[in-house]
Amino acid sequence: MNRIRLKTLAMFAVPVLALAALVSGGFPTPSAQAQSSNGARYEGVATCAGSTCHGRAEGNGEVVRQDEIATWQEPSSSTGAHSRAYAALASPRGRQIAASLGLGAATSAPACLGCHATYVPQSRQGPRFLTSDGVGCETCHGPSSKWLAVHYAKPATHASNVANGLTPLENPQVRAKVCLDCHFGSAEGNQFVTHSMMAAGHPRVVFELDLFSALQQHHDEDGDYTARKGRTDSVRFWAVGQAEAVARSTDLFARPGFGTEGVFPEYYFYDCHSCHRAITDGPQRKLTFETNPGRPIPFGLAPYNDENIIMLSAVARTFAPGRASAFDKASKDFHRAMGQGRGEAVAAAKKLRGEAAALSSALAVRSYSGNDAFAVVRMIADSTTTPRFTDYAGSAQAVMAVDTLLNAMVREGRITTGAAAGIRANINRAYAAVRSPTAYRPAQFRNALRQATNAIGALR
């Protein structure tokens, strides 16, 4: 896969792992995938690291590369972020956050380990399992005790491995749900970044499925992969990821234990930088925000973070026009309900979640053509969408999307690598417009985005 996007997270200063979770302790409830594994054990990274398996220093295997562990451990790039997750807890920032929240040592706090490690009860840990390995193979691929010894040899098939507990990550809905457990939050325990955590110093959490898949890809999508699992499609993964992110966000918001904190809303769900702007006192007001046509909320109310909602609206109008009006209505009704009360907001969140889930299912089975990436880039920059880019979070998500879709065009041979490189300056200007939330200016961003999307459109 083209690696142009590897710089994206560094430019946003975005966390690759969420610190995690509810301050209350306890191990997470087993996920649906874990439950289907019938009590399978987590055997640990060391069980995958043999030189004839995934532990070679250089990839030269005939079926798989066999250097997957080395990629996972790469100390200088985003591909090694999962292996560094546990060590981040012992960093000065990790210690400060834990101290502010009264968690004790971050390296042993369930609220942190839920996302910074493969965090499972001791009864389900094999003899070589180490929590200090960080986010290990089995966090994403599932507990391995029932498929580890047989997954590579005939007569095993991908279907039989999945039946034994291997997570089918080639399914975009499954992959999105696995990633979102940490890259947004989970109701299953110890995987939710509260506003208190962010106040203590936790970075803003952001997610985009296809981009993050590229950053963490440890394998080649070659003929063998395609024969066993089918060919993945970047546009499908991006679109389904947006839908699943909206569904996860609204699902958690509607839950009593997540959507409120005392008498206040849980501000993790809201758009941080819409409120965290310079405030001055003077004889004449100076507004530091723009009215957003997608958010019919009372003046002065903190807006819900709608970065994925904006993208999913563009997706629906491009790929599922029959569902677009219902989704947009549910979105506006949700924002409007924020000014009415918690009960109304919960009911509207559930409606919006249903529309997002329906879109996810439709997008997952839809056939995609070579021009789809061009079509959705055009929709992101059209007159319906761009007025909604009034805040940093939505704008950052938009430029990630444009870059993701550009790389899909390269990978699928719709444009050449040279042509993509020729418009890289346009993409970089859009990135520069969201380099820092404190320097973000909506009008300048919209202009940079328009230049970038026009340059991509000219390549069609």
N, C-alpha and C positions, 0 to 999 in steps of 0.2 A: 504493500500500500504506500502511496505517496506520502512522504514525511514532511511536506511543507509546513503542516500545521503544528509541528512540535513546539514552536515558540509561543503558541497562543496563550497558554496558562501563565507563563512567566510575564507576559505583557500585561495581563490582568491582575497579577499578584493574587491569583485565586488558589485556594487550597485544593490539593488533589485528593485529600482525605478529609472528611468531616471529623471534628474532634469527638463528637457524638452527643450525648444522650441525656436521658432523664437522670437527675441527681440521685434519685432513689436507687438502691442497689439491686442485686439479683441478676441471674443469668437471663438472657433473652429467651422468650418462648420460641420453640423450634419453628422454623419457617415451614411453609407447605412442602418445599423440596426436601427439607430435613425429615419431616414427618413421613414422607413417602419412602425414605431410606430405611425405615424400620429399625431405628436405633443404631445405624452404622456409625463407626468410630471415625474420628479425624486423626489420621496417621502422621501428619506433619510434613513440612517441606522436605526434610531429609529423606523421606521414603521415595521422593520423586527425583532425587538428585544423583542417581547412579550414572556412571559414564556411558552406559548403554541405554540410558533412558533420557532424562532431560538435563543432565548435568555436565555435558561437554563444554569445554572452553570456547570452541568454535562450532558453528552449525554445519554439519556435513552428513546428517542422517539421510537415509534414502526415503523414509516415510514422513518423519517429522524432523525438524531442524536439530533437535537434541541439545540446543544451547539455551533452552527456555529459562532455566534457573539463572544463568548469567545475565540474561536480559532483565529478568525480574530484580536482580541485585544491582543493576547498573547504577553506580553512585552519582553520576553526573547528569542524568537526564530524567525526564518524566517517566520513562519506562520503569525506573527503579523506585518510584514513589511508594508503592505498596509495601515494599520491603523496608523502607525507611519510616513507615508510619509509627511503629512502636517507639523507635528512637526519638521521634519528635516529642513524645511525651516527657522525655527527660531533658529537653532543651530549656533554655531560660524562659522562653515564651510558654511552653507547656507547664513548667513549674509555677509560673506566675498565675496562669489561669486557674490551676488547681488550688493554689493558695487562696486566691480571691474567693473562690466558691466553697472553700472549706472541705475539699475532697480528700485531703491527705495527699499521698504520693500519686501523681497522675498515672504512673506505671502500674498501679494496682487498683485504680478507681474504676469500677464497672462503667460509670458514665463516660469514661474515656476509652476503655478497652473495647467497648461495643463496636467501634469503628476503626480503632487503631491497631487491632489485632484480630486474628481468628479466635473469637471469644466464645468458648463452649465449656460446659461443666467438665470437671475432672473425670467423671465416669465415662465420658465419651472421648477422652484423649488417649491415643495410642502411646506406646512406650517411647517413640521418637518425637512426639509432639512438643512444641515449645511455643508458648504464648509470645515470647520475645521475638519470634520470627516476624511478627507484624501481620500484615494482611497476606496470608499465605495462599497457596494454590487452592485449598479447599474452601476458602471463603467464597470464591467465585465458581469453582467447579464441583463443589459438593463433597460431603464426607466420602472418603475413598475406600474404606475397609472392604466393601463388597464388590468393588470393580477394579481396584488397583492391580491385583495379580492377574487379571484376565483381560484387561481392556485393550491390550496391544496385540493379542494373538488370536488366530483363527480358532474356533468359529465365532469369536466375539464380533458384534457389529455395533454401530453407534446406537441403534435402537436397544440392543441388549444392555449396553453400558448405561443408558439413560434409565432403563428399568431397574438397574442395580444402584441408582442414586447419583449418576453423573448428571450435572445440570446442563440442559440443552441450550447453551448460550448462542447457538446459531439462530434461535427464535428471538426476534427483536423484542417481543413483549416480555419474555422470560429474562433476557439480558437487562432490559431497562429496569425491571423490578429488582433484580439483584443489585445493580449499581445504585439505584435510588435509595436502597436501605441506608446507605451511608452518605450518598451525595445529595440527599434531601432529608430523609428521616424515615423511620419505621415505627409502626405501632406495637411492634413485638418486644420493645424494651431496649434501653441503652443505646439507642441509635436516633437521637433527636437533639439538634443544637438549639438550645433555648436562647432567648434574648439575653438572659443573664450571662450565658457563656460568651456571647458576642460582646457584651459590655465588659467582660473580664479580659477580652483580647482575642477571642477566636475570630479567624478571618471569615469574610462573607462566603457562603456556600453557593456554588453555581454548578450547573450540570448541562451537558449536551452529549447525547449518547454516541453519535458517530465519532465525534472528536475524541471523547474519552476512550472509545474503543481503539482508535488509532494510537493514542498515547500509550495504551497498555497492551498493545498487540505483541504477543510473544511467538507468533507462528506465521508461516507463509500460507496464504490462501491459494494453494496449488491445486493440481488436478486431483490428488488424493483427497484433499479436504473437500473439494467440490463434489467428488463422487460419494463421500460419506455423509456430507451435511448440506450440500447444495451451495450455490453461490450467494454470498451476501450482497446486498444492494445498499450503498451508502445513503441514497435518498430515502429508501424505506426506513432504515435505521434512524436517520435523523428525524423523520416525520413521526414515527411511532414513539421515539424518545420524547418528543414534545408533548404528545398526547398523554403518555404515561406520567410525565412530570406534572401536568395539570391535574390528572386524576389523583396522584399521590398527595399533592399539596392540598387539594380541596377535601380529600378524605380525612387527612389528619386534622385540618382546621375544624371539621365538623365534629370531631370527637371531644367529649367534655374534658378529658385529661390533657388535651394538647392545645385547644384553641384559646384558652384563657389562663391567666396567671393572677389569681386573686380577683380583685375588682377590675383588672385591666385585661385587654386582649393580650394574647401572646404575640409580642411584636416581631418575633422571628418571621412570621408570615408576611410582614409588611415590607414596603420598599424603603430600605434603610436611608438611602441618599436623597429620597424625596423630603425627608425631615432633617437629616443631618447636613444642613447647609449653613452658610454664614448667616447669623442673625445680628442685625444692627438696629439701634434705636435712634430715631431722628425725627425732625419735623415733617418729613414727607416719606411715605412708605416706598419701599423698593422691593417689589415681588421677586422672589428667587425661584419661582416655579412657573410652569405653563399649564393652563387648563388642558386636560387630556380628554379628547372626545370619546374614548373608550371607557371612561370612568365617570359615570353620572353620580358623583358623591357630593355631599355638602361641602361647601367651601371650608378649608382648614382641616378637614379630616385626613388622617394618615391613610394613604392609599395602599391597598393590597399589592404585593409584588406580582405583577402580571406579565413578566418577561416571557414565560412560556405560553401564556394565554394569547399574547399578541402573535407569536410565531404560529401557534396552532390555528388561529383565525386565518392567517395567510395560507397555511396548509389546506385547511378545509375548503377555502375558496378555489384553490388550485386543483386538488385531487378528489374532493368529495363535495362538490357544490350543492348537492341535494341536502347535505347536513349543515352547510355553512350558516344559514340563517338561524337555525335552531341553536347552534353553538353560540353565535354572536349575541342572540337574545339572552341566553342563559348567562353569558358573561356580563352583560350590562345589568341584568337583574341582580346578579351576585354583588357587583360593586354598589348598586343602588341600595341593596339591603343592608350594607354596612352602616348606613345612616338611619336605619330603622330599629335595629335591636339584634341581640344575639340569636334569638329564636328565628327571626326572619333570615339572618345571615346563614345560619346552619341549614335551613331548608333550601336556600338558594345554592349553597355550596354542594349539597347532595345532588341537586338538579344539574349543576355544571359538571360535577364528577361523572354523572351518567352520560352526559353528552360527550365528554372527553373519552370515556371508556368505549363508547360506541364508535367514535372516530378511530381509536387505537385498533380495534378489531377490524374495521373496514380498511385501514391503511396497511395492516399487517398482511392481508390477503390480496391486496390490489396488485395488478401487474404494472410494472414501471417501464417506461420507454426512455430512450436516450435523450429526449428533449425535456424531460420532467425537471431536471435541475435548472435549466434555463427558465422554465415557466415559473417555478417557485421563487427564483431570484427576482424575476420581474415583479411578482406579486408582493414580495417584501418591500420593494421600493415604489409601489404604486401609490396613488393619491389617497387610497383608503387606509393603508397601513402606516405610511411615514408620519402623519400627524400624531400618531400614538407614541412616537419616540421622543418623549419629553423628559425621560429620566434615565439615569445611568444604567440601571440593571437591564431594562429592555433593550437599550442601545448596544450594550455589551453582548447580549444574546444574539442580536441581529447580525453583528459583524462576525461572530463565531459561525453563524448559519451561512452567511455568504461565503466565507472561506471554506467551510465544510463542503458546500455544494460545488464550489470551484474545483476542489480536489476530486470530487466525484466525476466531474466532467473530464479531468485529466486521466483518471484511472480507467474510465470507460472508453477512452479514445475519442471523445467528442471534441476535445481541443488538445493541442500538443503541449508538452511541458514548456517548450520555448514560448508559446503564446501566453501561457499562464504566468510565466516569469516576466513577460513583457508588461503585464498589468499589475505586477506585484506592488509597484509604487502606489497605485490607487488603493489597493487593499491596505497597505501600510498606513496611508493617510486616515483611513477609517479606524484602524487600530489606534493610531495616535490620538484620535478624538476621544477614545475611551481609555486611554492609558492610565489616567488617574481620575477617581470620582470627584476630587476637589477641583479639578480643572475642567470638568465636563461642561460643555456648552451645547444645548440642544440644537440650535440652528447650525452651528459649525458641524456637528455630527451628521445631521441630515444631509448637508451639502456634500460631505465626504462620502457618505454612503451612496448618494445618488451618482457621484462620479465613478465609484467602484462598480456599481451595478450596471451603469451605462457601458463601461469598458467591457464587462463580461458579456452583456447583450450584443455588443458589436462583434463578438467572436462566433456567434451562432451561425 
